[in-house]
Amino acid sequence: MLMVVMRRLDQNLAARYDLAALAGTFNVSTRTLLRRFADETGRSPLAYLQSARVRRARHLLETTDRTVAGIATAVGYQDPGTFAALFARHTGQRPRDYRAAFRRDAG
């Protein structure tokens, strides 16, 4: 079940996170989903989703000229400030700084 849940989250990065709907998709309770996911990964589905969103955002910052706000929306955040704070927490850099550093390294 774990791989299927992870694949579903990966394929729906921009979708609103809804634990109850996710659990319902797999015919388990939210508690069961949280417990099984944590047992196998050591984290929650939401923590996995946030990491997956940051991973995708990093790729978009590295390979496109899309705005940070556009990237935030593409990976499921309506508020660019919330996205930037989460991105910084995961990477240690704000999105604009990450893009600038990557572009310098690539050039």
N, C-alpha and C positions, 0 to 999 in steps of 0.2 A: 504494500500500500504506500509506503514512504516515497518510492520513486514516482509513482503516479501523482501523488499530491505535489511533489516538487515540480514535476513537469507541468502540472496544471497552473501552479503559481508562476512558473517561468513563461508560460505561453500567454498569461494574462496580466502582465506587469502593470498595465495602465488601469486595470479594473480596480474598483473599490474593494478593499479587504473586508470580507464578511465571513468571520469564522463559522457562524451557524450555517450559512449557505455552503461553505466548503465542506464542513462535516456532513451535511445532508447529502451532498453529491456522492459521498462515499458510504452513506448509510451507517454512520457512526455518530455518537454524541460528541459535542464539542469537547467534553472532558476526555473521552477516549482518544479523540484525534490529538489533543494537546499532549496527553500522556505518551501515546505511541511515538509521536514525532519527537518529543523530548528524549524518550528512551533511546531512540536510534540516532539522533543528531546532537543532543545536548542543548538544543535551543527550541524556540517556538516557531510555528509556521510564519508568524509575523516577522520575527527576526530573520528568518531565511528569506522572506520576500523583500525586506529592506536591503539585505545584502545583494540579492539578485538585481534589484532596481539600481543600486549603486554601481554594480558591475556593468549593467547596460548603459548607464549614464556615462561611465568612464569611457566606454567604447565610443559613444556618440560624441563626447567632448574631443576625443582623439581623432575621429575620422570625419566629422562634419563641421560645418560652420553654423549649425543651428544655434539659436540663442539659448541661454541657460533656462529662460522661462519655457521655451519650446521643448527643451529636453526634460525639464521637470514634468511637464504635462505628459510627454510621451512615456515616462516611466511611472506615472500614477500620482503625481503631486499637483494639486491645483494652486498651491501657494509656493512660489519660487523661494521665498525666505525659509520656509519649513524644509524644502528640498535641500537648499544650500547648507542649512545647519546639520541635517542628517548626513549629507555628503561629507562635510568637514569632520563630523564625528567618526565616520568610517575610514576616511583617507588621510585626515590630518591637514587637508587643504580645502579651501573654498573652490567651487567649480571653476571660476574664472582663473584662479591661480593654478589649478591643476592643468587647465587647457594651455595656459601660457608656458608652464614648465615643460609640458609634453611637446609643444611646438618648438621650443628652444632646443630640446634634446633631439628632436627629429630633424632639425635644420642643420 
